[in-house]
Every structure is written in C-alpha cells, then in structure tokens.
C-alpha cells in the first residue's frame, strides 16, 4: 500500500472501491458535520453507495479526469481530498476537501491541499486549480485564503446539495501565482 506521511500519525492514501465499508462508516459518523457542504454525505448511506462513489472516482482516475484520496489518522479514515474535475488538456482542475470534526485543528486540510496543488502544478503541468465553496462555509474560505487562492466571484444557484440549490464561490490559484 502506498501512503504519504502527513505527520502526527496522519497519512494520505488512495481511497478505492475496496475501502467501501470503511468509507461508509466514516461518512455515517461525520454525516451531520459534512451534510451542509459535501454532496456525498447525503448519498453515501451504505457500503454499496460508498462503493459506487469510490468506483466512479477510480474510473475518473483511470481516464485522468479526477482522483480521490483519504486522510487516515492513526489508522482511522478521518477525511479526504479529491480532484472533482481534472482536465489535463485544458490545464484546469478543481480540488475539494473534507474532514471529520474530531480531526480538525491539526492543519491537515491545508497540508493535504498544498500537496495536491503542488502535484497538479509541478508533476502534471496544470495551469489553474479551482476551489469551489458555499458562501456560508467560512472554514473552507479561510483555507482557500491561507493557500493563496483568489476569490473570483459567486455562481448563483449552481450547486445542488440535499435537494436544494445553492450558490458557490469560485476561488482560483494559477501556476504563476505566488503561493502561501
């Protein structure tokens, strides 16, 4: 198994279909915390729906169109990161993150996002990384700012979560931008 040490007992590794039971349990445990912001928190309700989501990302990775990674702390799945979209031809991707409440405050999201961004720019030659967030998600916006993203604007009613339409703020980081 390949893993990247994040320090303090935390590691980043691929989140794959064979992790479906563990992923379903993680989502169930963190559902109330994630549900306002993360669409899969409502859709992943058992091992099969978890496997379906993980398989979609495995297929995206096979087609070089997205990726999904988990953050494990002391062997317990506690969050993750993904490239929701990954357009290697156009040089644009969108990063997303989530973390269970008990894992917050350790700098894991910032550290993990930096790794993902650096990989996208340096290894894959991406030109632009996007960060989309609900305008009410202050923690997400704080991470985007901390990482050096620039707020570009708000897309009105472009995001469905829990069956309701929401606005989303779009933040971007260009390969030529200085990084925090």
BELLIN-V803707 format. One record per helix or strand of 2 or more residues. SS is the DSSP state (hx for helix, st for strand). FROM is the first residue (numbers start at 1). TO is the last residue. If there is no record, write none. Layout:
# BELLIN-V803707
SS_FROM_TO + SS_FROM_TO
This chain:
# BELLIN-V803707
st_4_7 + st_10_14 + hx_17_34 + hx_40_43 + hx_47_62 + st_67_73 + st_76_87 + st_92_99 + hx_101_103 + hx_108_123 + st_128_133 + hx_138_146 + st_150_161 + st_164_174
